[in-house]
């Protein structure tokens, strides 16, 4: 074993030891920099990805909230390309998966007259929502979207019910989740267990008056006007 390196503040007598220790410290610093570079690179690329996506994120949010008309085919393509490029840089960003799921959901809506294309778009939408749920497993919006995509695809299996229950548990006080669950629940009222029916009605009873009017209109559309909302 070579000589031990003195503390940097200790006066060195032997030049040989001094030179050896300097080399060791230099190697140590290089190793530190090499280890830090990947983290720094990831941090930079993540920040740049977020910055470059600001306009796309803003547009998607406005479309989701109904503050802008649904995007045209050209706008959809541009937004999808921007999000797909960002996903290659930061694949662990759940919001990018979520937004791509939304865009494919819009494409499915626009393709409602072509069942094969509509279902293909819904399946792609569902795949992105599943990825988002893995990355952010307690997001009620993600689970509500998984339930909704399965609902429109007609795949009412374990994934559908699990997503319905999770979104109800995690987002019972959020209007967008409430309205999605009301849409699903009232349209499939006969398929809901007594426990789920009671949970859905309890969620609605706790909502503000203006929200309950919206839910009552959804119930009426599915001929559930007899329910006390």
ROVEXSE-58633 format. One record per residue: x, y, z of N, C-alpha, C, CB in turn; residue in three letters. Coordinates in steps of 0.02 Angstrom, whole numbers. Glycine has a CB too. Example, Ala and Ser with C-alpha at 12.3 -4.5 7.8 and 13.67 -1.06 7.14 Angstrom:
residues 2
SITE    n.c1    n.c2    n.c3   ca.c1   ca.c2   ca.c3    c.c1    c.c2    c.c3   cb.c1   cb.c2   cb.c3  res
SITE     660    -284     390     615    -225     390     660    -165     390     565    -224     452  ALA
SITE     642    -112     354     684     -53     357     645       2     394     704     -30     286  SER
end
This chain:
residues 229
SITE    n.c1    n.c2    n.c3   ca.c1   ca.c2   ca.c3    c.c1    c.c2    c.c3   cb.c1   cb.c2   cb.c3  res
SITE      43     -60       0       0       0       0      45      62       0     -49       1      62  UNK
SITE      29     113     -39      69     174     -43      61     217      18      50     213    -105  UNK
SITE     100     269      23      96     313      81      29     348      85     152     364      80  UNK
SITE       7     358     147     -58     392     157     -51     465     139     -83     384     230  UNK
SITE    -104     494     111    -103     565      93    -118     606     155    -154     581      37  UNK
SITE     -75     654     170     -91     699     226    -150     743     210     -30     742     245  UNK
SITE    -178     773     261    -232     821     252    -206     878     209    -259     847     320  UNK
SITE    -247     908     166    -224     962     122    -190    1019     159    -281     990      82  UNK
SITE    -207    1029     223    -177    1085     260    -111    1067     293    -224    1109     312  UNK
SITE     -89    1004     290     -27     981     322      33     996     277     -30     906     338  UNK
SITE      88    1024     307     149    1038     268     182     972     248     199    1082     308  UNK
SITE     199     965     183     229     904     158     305     911     155     201     886      88  UNK
SITE     341     858     176     414     859     175     440     823     113     442     827     238  UNK
SITE     409     766      97     434     726      41     397     745     -23     425     651      55  UNK
SITE     435     770     -72     404     790    -135     370     731    -170     455     820    -180  UNK
SITE     397     671    -161     368     613    -193     298     600    -168     411     552    -182  UNK
SITE     290     604    -102     224     595     -72     177     650     -95     228     594       5  UNK
SITE     204     711     -97     164     768    -119     138     758    -190     205     833    -115  UNK
SITE     182     736    -235     161     725    -304     110     670    -310     220     710    -347  UNK
SITE     121     615    -273      75     559    -276       6     579    -251     101     500    -235  UNK
SITE       4     615    -196     -60     635    -167     -97     684    -213     -50     667     -99  UNK
SITE     -58     728    -246     -90     775    -293    -124     737    -349     -38     824    -321  UNK
SITE     -89     684    -373    -119     643    -426    -183     609    -402     -70     591    -451  UNK
SITE    -180     584    -340    -239     551    -313    -298     599    -307    -223     520    -244  UNK
SITE    -283     659    -282    -337     708    -275    -365     728    -343    -312     771    -238  UNK
SITE    -321     735    -392    -343     753    -459    -388     698    -487    -283     764    -506  UNK
SITE    -367     634    -475    -407     578    -499    -475     577    -465    -371     512    -489  UNK
SITE    -474     593    -399    -536     594    -361    -584     647    -387    -522     605    -287  UNK
SITE    -557     707    -402    -598     762    -428    -627     744    -496    -557     826    -433  UNK
SITE    -585     712    -538    -610     691    -604    -666     641    -597    -553     660    -647  UNK
SITE    -658     594    -548    -710     544    -536    -775     577    -513    -687     492    -484  UNK
SITE    -767     627    -469    -827     663    -446    -863     698    -504    -808     715    -393  UNK
SITE    -823     731    -546    -853     766    -603    -886     717    -651    -800     806    -641  UNK
SITE    -853     660    -661    -882     610    -707    -948     585    -680    -834     552    -717  UNK
SITE    -952     576    -613   -1014     553    -583   -1069     606    -585   -1003     531    -512  UNK
SITE   -1048     669    -581   -1098     723    -579   -1124     740    -648   -1069     784    -548  UNK
SITE   -1084     728    -700   -1104     748    -768   -1171     719    -790   -1051     729    -817  UNK
SITE   -1182     653    -781   -1248     626    -802   -1306     661    -768   -1251     552    -789  UNK
SITE   -1300     674    -701   -1353     707    -665   -1363     778    -691   -1338     708    -590  UNK
SITE   -1307     813    -703   -1312     881    -728   -1344     881    -798   -1243     914    -731  UNK
SITE   -1323     832    -839   -1351     829    -907   -1426     816    -904   -1316     774    -948  UNK
SITE   -1446     768    -861   -1517     752    -856   -1556     812    -831   -1528     692    -808  UNK
SITE   -1528     848    -780   -1562     907    -754   -1570     960    -808   -1524     935    -695  UNK
SITE   -1517     970    -848   -1520    1020    -902   -1571    1001    -954   -1451    1030    -934  UNK
SITE   -1568     937    -976   -1615     915   -1029   -1687     917   -1004   -1597     845   -1054  UNK
SITE   -1697     899    -940   -1764     901    -913   -1791     972    -911   -1765     871    -842  UNK
SITE   -1748    1019    -888   -1768    1089    -885   -1782    1116    -955   -1714    1132    -850  UNK
SITE   -1739    1100   -1003   -1748    1123   -1071   -1812    1094   -1101   -1688    1105   -1115  UNK
SITE   -1825    1030   -1087   -1886     998   -1111   -1948    1034   -1084   -1888     924   -1092  UNK
SITE   -1947    1049   -1018   -2003    1085    -988   -2012    1154   -1019   -1994    1091    -912  UNK
SITE   -1956    1189   -1030   -1960    1257   -1057   -1988    1256   -1128   -1890    1289   -1057  UNK
SITE   -1964    1210   -1169   -1986    1207   -1238   -2058    1185   -1245   -1942    1160   -1278  UNK
SITE   -2085    1154   -1192   -2154    1129   -1194   -2205    1178   -1166   -2158    1064   -1156  UNK
SITE   -2182    1235   -1143   -2228    1281   -1109   -2290    1297   -1151   -2191    1345   -1092  UNK
SITE   -2280    1315   -1214   -2337    1333   -1257   -2382    1273   -1269   -2311    1361   -1324  UNK
SITE   -2352    1215   -1281   -2393    1155   -1292   -2432    1138   -1230   -2349    1096   -1313  UNK
SITE   -2400    1140   -1171   -2434    1126   -1108   -2492    1174   -1097   -2386    1130   -1050  UNK
SITE   -2480    1238   -1113   -2532    1288   -1103   -2591    1273   -1149   -2505    1359   -1117  UNK
SITE   -2577    1256   -1212   -2631    1241   -1259   -2672    1180   -1236   -2603    1228   -1329  UNK
SITE   -2636    1128   -1215   -2671    1068   -1192   -2716    1083   -1133   -2621    1012   -1173  UNK
SITE   -2691    1123   -1087   -2731    1142   -1028   -2793    1181   -1048   -2689    1182    -979  UNK
SITE   -2785    1227   -1096   -2842    1267   -1119   -2894    1223   -1155   -2818    1323   -1166  UNK
SITE   -2871    1174   -1193   -2917    1128   -1227   -2954    1086   -1176   -2879    1083   -1276  UNK
SITE   -2918    1062   -1126   -2949    1020   -1075   -3003    1058   -1036   -2897     993   -1028  UNK
SITE   -2990    1121   -1022   -3036    1161    -982   -3090    1194   -1024   -2998    1214    -944  UNK
SITE   -3090    1182   -1090   -3141    1210   -1132   -3133    1284   -1146   -3207    1198   -1103  UNK
SITE   -3074    1311   -1132   -3063    1382   -1143   -3041    1397   -1215   -3010    1408   -1096  UNK
SITE   -3022    1345   -1250   -3007    1349   -1322   -3047    1294   -1357   -2931    1342   -1336  UNK
SITE   -3065    1308   -1419   -3099    1256   -1459   -3053    1196   -1466   -3121    1283   -1528  UNK
SITE   -3083    1137   -1473   -3042    1077   -1482   -2993    1087   -1540   -3088    1015   -1494  UNK
SITE   -2933    1060   -1534   -2882    1073   -1584   -2899    1043   -1652   -2816    1045   -1561  UNK
SITE   -2876    1077   -1704   -2883    1052   -1772   -2834     994   -1782   -2870    1108   -1825  UNK
SITE   -2838     961   -1839   -2792     906   -1853   -2720     930   -1855   -2810     873   -1921  UNK
SITE   -2710     990   -1882   -2642    1018   -1884   -2616    1033   -1814   -2640    1083   -1928  UNK
SITE   -2658    1064   -1773   -2638    1080   -1704   -2625    1016   -1664   -2693    1122   -1669  UNK
SITE   -2667     966   -1675   -2656     902   -1641   -2589     872   -1660   -2712     853   -1659  UNK
SITE   -2573     874   -1724   -2510     846   -1747   -2450     882   -1718   -2506     849   -1823  UNK
SITE   -2453     949   -1716   -2397     988   -1689   -2388     974   -1615   -2409    1063   -1700  UNK
SITE   -2443     972   -1579   -2439     959   -1507   -2414     889   -1493   -2508     969   -1474  UNK
SITE   -2438     841   -1531   -2416     771   -1522   -2341     764   -1536   -2456     723   -1568  UNK
SITE   -2317     797   -1590   -2246     793   -1607   -2203     824   -1552   -2233     828   -1674  UNK
SITE   -2225     882   -1527   -2187     915   -1474   -2184     872   -1411   -2219     984   -1456  UNK
SITE   -2239     842   -1393   -2241     799   -1333   -2200     735   -1344   -2313     782   -1315  UNK
SITE   -2206     706   -1403   -2168     645   -1417   -2093     658   -1415   -2187     616   -1486  UNK
SITE   -2071     715   -1442   -2000     733   -1439   -1977     743   -1367   -1987     797   -1481  UNK
SITE   -2020     776   -1328   -2003     788   -1258   -2000     723   -1219   -2054     835   -1225  UNK
SITE   -2042     675   -1237   -2043     611   -1203   -1978     572   -1213   -2102     569   -1227  UNK
SITE   -1946     582   -1270   -1883     549   -1283   -1828     577   -1238   -1863     556   -1356  UNK
SITE   -1835     640   -1218   -1785     671   -1174   -1800     655   -1101   -1785     747   -1185  UNK
SITE   -1863     659   -1082   -1883     646   -1012   -1939     595   -1010   -1905     713    -977  UNK
SITE   -1923     531   -1020   -1975     479   -1022   -2010     468    -955   -1945     415   -1044  UNK
SITE   -1980     494    -901   -2010     485    -835   -2056     541    -814   -1957     478    -785  UNK
SITE   -2075     585    -860   -2120     641    -844   -2192     619    -853   -2104     704    -888  UNK
SITE   -2231     609    -799   -2299     583    -806   -2346     631    -843   -2328     569    -739  UNK
SITE   -2332     696    -839   -2376     745    -872   -2374     737    -948   -2357     816    -852  UNK
SITE   -2316     720    -975   -2310     711   -1047   -2352     651   -1069   -2236     702   -1068  UNK
SITE   -2347     597   -1031   -2389     538   -1046   -2463     556   -1042   -2373     480    -997  UNK
SITE   -2480     594    -990   -2550     613    -980   -2576     656   -1038   -2558     652    -913  UNK
SITE   -2535     705   -1058   -2556     749   -1113   -2562     712   -1179   -2506     807   -1120  UNK
SITE   -2516     665   -1191   -2521     625   -1252   -2584     582   -1250   -2458     580   -1261  UNK
SITE   -2600     555   -1192   -2662     517   -1185   -2723     560   -1201   -2668     489   -1115  UNK
SITE   -2722     623   -1178   -2776     668   -1193   -2782     681   -1268   -2767     735   -1155  UNK
SITE   -2725     695   -1301   -2726     710   -1373   -2754     651   -1413   -2655     728   -1397  UNK
SITE   -2734     590   -1395   -2761     532   -1431   -2835     523   -1415   -2722     468   -1413  UNK
SITE   -2856     544   -1356   -2927     543   -1339   -2967     591   -1383   -2938     560   -1266  UNK
SITE   -2938     650   -1396   -2970     698   -1441   -2974     670   -1511   -2931     765   -1441  UNK
SITE   -2920     638   -1533   -2921     607   -1600   -2975     553   -1604   -2851     577   -1617  UNK
SITE   -2984     516   -1550   -3037     465   -1548   -3106     497   -1555   -3033     424   -1483  UNK
SITE   -3115     554   -1521   -3179     590   -1525   -3193     613   -1597   -3180     651   -1478  UNK
SITE   -3141     638   -1628   -3149     662   -1697   -3161     605   -1747   -3088     702   -1718  UNK
SITE   -3141     544   -1727   -3149     486   -1771   -3209     444   -1752   -3086     443   -1769  UNK
SITE   -3258     474   -1717   -3315     436   -1692   -3355     402   -1748   -3361     482   -1652  UNK
SITE   -3351     429   -1809   -3388     399   -1864   -3353     339   -1896   -3400     450   -1917  UNK
SITE   -3291     326   -1874   -3252     270   -1900   -3232     226   -1841   -3189     295   -1941  UNK
SITE   -3273     178   -1822   -3261     139   -1761   -3191     109   -1755   -3311      83   -1756  UNK
SITE   -3164      83   -1810   -3098      52   -1806   -3044     103   -1787   -3080      19   -1873  UNK
SITE   -3047     162   -1819   -2998     214   -1804   -3009     242   -1734   -3003     271   -1856  UNK
SITE   -3072     251   -1716   -3089     276   -1649   -3060     230   -1595   -3165     283   -1640  UNK
SITE   -3070     165   -1602   -3046     118   -1552   -2970     114   -1551   -3075      49   -1566  UNK
SITE   -2938     122   -1609   -2865     122   -1611   -2838     183   -1573   -2840     122   -1684  UNK
SITE   -2870     241   -1582   -2848     301   -1547   -2861     294   -1472   -2884     362   -1575  UNK
SITE   -2917     264   -1453   -2932     254   -1382   -2882     207   -1350   -3003     227   -1373  UNK
SITE   -2863     155   -1387   -2814     108   -1361   -2746     141   -1349   -2806      48   -1408  UNK
SITE   -2727     185   -1396   -2664     222   -1388   -2669     271   -1330   -2646     261   -1454  UNK
SITE   -2727     303   -1324   -2739     348   -1267   -2732     310   -1201   -2808     380   -1272  UNK
SITE   -2763     252   -1198   -2761     211   -1138   -2690     191   -1120   -2804     149   -1146  UNK
SITE   -2650     174   -1170   -2580     154   -1158   -2541     211   -1124   -2546     134   -1224  UNK
SITE   -2552     272   -1147   -2517     329   -1116   -2541     341   -1045   -2526     392   -1158  UNK
SITE   -2607     334   -1034   -2633     344    -966   -2606     290    -919   -2710     343    -966  UNK
SITE   -2599     230    -943   -2570     176    -902   -2498     194    -882   -2572     108    -940  UNK
SITE   -2460     219    -930   -2391     239    -915   -2389     295    -863   -2354     261    -979  UNK
SITE   -2435     343    -869   -2439     398    -821   -2456     372    -752   -2491     450    -844  UNK
SITE   -2500     322    -748   -2520     295    -683   -2462     259    -649   -2578     246    -692  UNK
SITE   -2418     228    -688   -2359     195    -659   -2313     248    -628   -2321     154    -713  UNK
SITE   -2306     305    -662   -2261     357    -639   -2292     400    -584   -2242     402    -697  UNK
SITE   -2358     405    -583   -2392     446    -533   -2455     408    -510   -2410     518    -561  UNK
SITE   -2447     358    -467   -2502     312    -453   -2558     339    -410   -2474     253    -419  UNK
SITE   -2551     399    -383   -2606     426    -342   -2640     486    -375   -2578     447    -274  UNK
SITE   -2633     492    -441   -2667     546    -477   -2738     525    -493   -2628     564    -542  UNK
SITE   -2789     558    -464   -2858     538    -478   -2878     550    -551   -2905     577    -433  UNK
SITE   -2849     602    -582   -2866     617    -652   -2842     561    -698   -2834     684    -674  UNK
SITE   -2783     534    -684   -2757     480    -726   -2802     418    -721   -2685     461    -705  UNK
SITE   -2821     400    -660   -2864     342    -651   -2933     353    -682   -2871     325    -577  UNK
SITE   -2959     414    -676   -3024     429    -707   -3019     422    -783   -3046     501    -689  UNK
SITE   -2963     443    -811   -2955     436    -884   -2947     363    -905   -2893     476    -907  UNK
SITE   -2914     323    -864   -2909     252    -879   -2979     220    -878   -2863     216    -828  UNK
SITE   -3018     238    -828   -3086     212    -824   -3127     235    -885   -3121     234    -759  UNK
SITE   -3120     298    -904   -3159     325    -960   -3140     293   -1026   -3150     401    -964  UNK
SITE   -3075     284   -1038   -3054     252   -1100   -3080     181   -1105   -2976     252   -1105  UNK
SITE   -3077     144   -1050   -3104      76   -1049   -3180      77   -1059   -3087      41    -983  UNK
SITE   -3212     126   -1029   -3285     134   -1037   -3304     143   -1110   -3309     195    -996  UNK
SITE   -3270     186   -1145   -3285     198   -1216   -3266     139   -1260   -3250     261   -1240  UNK
SITE   -3214     102   -1239   -3194      43   -1277   -3240     -17   -1262   -3122      24   -1260  UNK
SITE   -3279     -11   -1209   -3324     -66   -1191   -3288    -122   -1154   -3358     -93   -1252  UNK
SITE   -3229    -108   -1129   -3191    -159   -1093   -3201    -149   -1018   -3115    -157   -1111  UNK
SITE   -3255    -177    -993   -3274    -168    -923   -3249    -228    -883   -3351    -158    -915  UNK
SITE   -3185    -227    -867   -3154    -282    -830   -3121    -257    -767   -3104    -318    -873  UNK
SITE   -3075    -296    -739   -3042    -277    -677   -3007    -209    -680   -2991    -330    -658  UNK
SITE   -2973    -195    -737   -2939    -130    -742   -2989     -73    -738   -2899    -126    -808  UNK
SITE   -3045     -80    -771   -3096     -27    -771   -3120     -14    -700   -3156     -47    -816  UNK
SITE   -3139     -67    -664   -3166     -57    -597   -3113     -33    -548   -3197    -122    -572  UNK
SITE   -3053     -57    -555   -2999     -33    -512   -2987      41    -523   -2934     -73    -526  UNK
SITE   -2986      63    -586   -2976     134    -602   -3035     176    -576   -2968     144    -678  UNK
SITE   -3095     150    -584   -3155     186    -559   -3149     196    -483   -3220     146    -576  UNK
SITE   -3132     144    -448   -3128     148    -375   -3071     194    -352   -3118      79    -345  UNK
SITE   -3013     188    -385   -2957     230    -365   -2972     304    -377   -2893     210    -404  UNK
SITE   -3001     320    -435   -3015     391    -449   -3067     418    -400   -3040     399    -522  UNK
SITE   -3114     376    -380   -3165     397    -332   -3133     409    -263   -3221     344    -326  UNK
SITE   -3087     366    -244   -3054     373    -179   -3006     432    -177   -3016     310    -162  UNK
SITE   -2969     443    -232   -2918     495    -232   -2945     564    -251   -2863     476    -279  UNK
SITE   -2999     567    -289   -3021     632    -316   -3093     648    -305   -3006     635    -388  UNK
SITE   -3121     625    -251   -3193     633    -240   -3214     707    -233   -3214     595    -178  UNK
SITE   -3166     752    -222   -3183     823    -214   -3163     865    -274   -3150     851    -152  UNK
SITE   -3141     833    -328   -3119     870    -387   -3171     865    -442   -3050     845    -412  UNK
SITE   -3193     922    -467   -3250     924    -513   -3238     883    -576   -3266     995    -532  UNK
SITE   -3179     888    -606   -3168     852    -669   -3171     776    -658   -3099     872    -698  UNK
SITE   -3148     754    -600   -3152     683    -584   -3225     664    -569   -3107     665    -523  UNK
SITE   -3259     706    -531   -3329     694    -515   -3372     687    -577   -3356     749    -470  UNK
SITE   -3363     734    -624   -3405     733    -684   -3391     672    -728   -3394     797    -725  UNK
SITE   -3327     651    -730   -3309     591    -768   -3341     530    -737   -3232     583    -771  UNK
SITE   -3337     524    -671   -3366     467    -637   -3442     467    -642   -3346     466    -564  UNK
SITE   -3472     527    -641   -3545     531    -650   -3565     506    -719   -3570     603    -639  UNK
SITE   -3526     526    -770   -3539     504    -839   -3536     428    -843   -3489     537    -888  UNK
SITE   -3483     400    -815   -3475     328    -817   -3527     293    -775   -3405     308    -794  UNK
SITE   -3535     317    -713   -3579     284    -665   -3651     282    -685   -3573     316    -600  UNK
SITE   -3678     339    -709   -3749     341    -727   -3763     302    -792   -3772     412    -734  UNK
SITE   -3714     300    -836   -3724     262    -898   -3720     187    -886   -3672     283    -950  UNK
SITE   -3686     167    -832   -3679      96    -816   -3709      81    -747   -3604      75    -817  UNK
SITE   -3762     116    -731   -3793     111    -665   -3811      39    -646   -3855     155    -661  UNK
SITE   -3837       2    -694   -3858     -67    -680   -3798    -112    -666   -3897     -94    -739  UNK
SITE   -3739     -92    -688   -3679    -133    -678   -3643    -116    -613   -3632    -126    -736  UNK
SITE   -3661     -60    -583   -3628     -39    -521   -3653     -81    -462   -3640      36    -508  UNK
SITE   -3606    -100    -419   -3626    -134    -357   -3660     -84    -311   -3565    -167    -323  UNK
SITE   -3694    -108    -261   -3727     -63    -212   -3675     -18    -178   -3765    -104    -160  UNK
SITE   -3617     -47    -164   -3565      -7    -132   -3543      51    -176   -3505     -51    -114  UNK
SITE   -3533      38    -241   -3512      90    -287   -3567     141    -298   -3490      60    -355  UNK
SITE   -3629     119    -301   -3685     166    -308   -3687     215    -249   -3752     129    -314  UNK
SITE   -3682     188    -189   -3684     229    -129   -3625     277    -127   -3685     186     -66  UNK
SITE   -3566     253    -147   -3507     296    -147   -3514     353    -198   -3444     254    -163  UNK
SITE   -3541     337    -257   -3550     388    -309   -3600     441    -286   -3574     356    -374  UNK
SITE   -3656     419    -257   -3707     466    -234   -3682     507    -174   -3771     428    -214  UNK
SITE   -3641     477    -131   -3612     514     -75   -3564     568    -100   -3575     466     -27  UNK
SITE   -3525     551    -151   -3480     600    -182   -3519     659    -209   -3438     568    -238  UNK
SITE   -3574     645    -243   -3614     698    -272   -3648     740    -218   -3667     669    -320  UNK
SITE   -3671     708    -165   -3705     745    -112   -3660     794     -77   -3734     696     -61  UNK
SITE   -3594     781     -78   -3545     825     -45   -3522     881     -91   -3486     784     -22  UNK
SITE   -3541     879    -154   -3518     929    -203   -3558     994    -195   -3526     903    -275  UNK
SITE   -3530    1050    -218   -3566    1114    -216   -3630    1111    -258   -3521    1171    -241  UNK
SITE   -3677    1157    -243   -3742    1156    -277   -3736    1161    -353   -3785    1214    -251  UNK
SITE   -3693    1206    -378   -3688    1214    -451   -3660    1151    -483   -3643    1274    -468  UNK
SITE   -3616    1115    -448   -3590    1052    -475   -3645     999    -477   -3530    1027    -434  UNK
SITE   -3686     997    -424   -3739     946    -421   -3789     955    -478   -3776     950    -354  UNK
SITE   -3799    1017    -501   -3843    1029    -558   -3815     996    -621   -3853    1106    -570  UNK
SITE   -3750    1000    -628   -3717     967    -685   -3727     892    -681   -3642     984    -687  UNK
SITE   -3718     864    -621   -3725     791    -613   -3797     769    -623   -3700     770    -544  UNK
SITE   -3845     812    -602   -3915     795    -612   -3932     793    -687   -3961     847    -577  UNK
SITE   -3901     838    -726   -3912     838    -798   -3883     775    -830   -3881     901    -830  UNK
SITE   -3825     753    -806   -3796     691    -831   -3842     632    -814   -3726     679    -802  UNK
SITE   -3867     630    -753   -3912     576    -732   -3975     575    -776   -3932     584    -658  UNK
SITE   -4002     634    -790   -4063     638    -832   -4050     613    -902   -4089     711    -835  UNK
SITE   -3990     626    -928   -3973     602    -995   -3974     526    -999   -3905     629   -1015  UNK
SITE   -3960     494    -943   -3960     421    -941   -4022     394    -906   -3898     395    -906  UNK
SITE   -4074     437    -903   -4140     417    -875   -4134     393    -803   -4170     361    -918  UNK
SITE   -4096     432    -763   -4090     417    -692   -4116     475    -651   -4016     403    -673  UNK
SITE   -4169     507    -676   -4197     565    -642   -4228     547    -575   -4249     597    -687  UNK
SITE   -4241     483    -564   -4273     463    -500   -4225     467    -442   -4301     392    -506  UNK
SITE   -4161     472    -457   -4111     476    -404   -4113     545    -371   -4040     460    -431  UNK
SITE   -4107     547    -306   -4107     611    -271   -4037     639    -269   -4134     602    -199  UNK
SITE   -4026     689    -313   -3960     721    -317   -3961     791    -289   -3935     722    -389  UNK
end
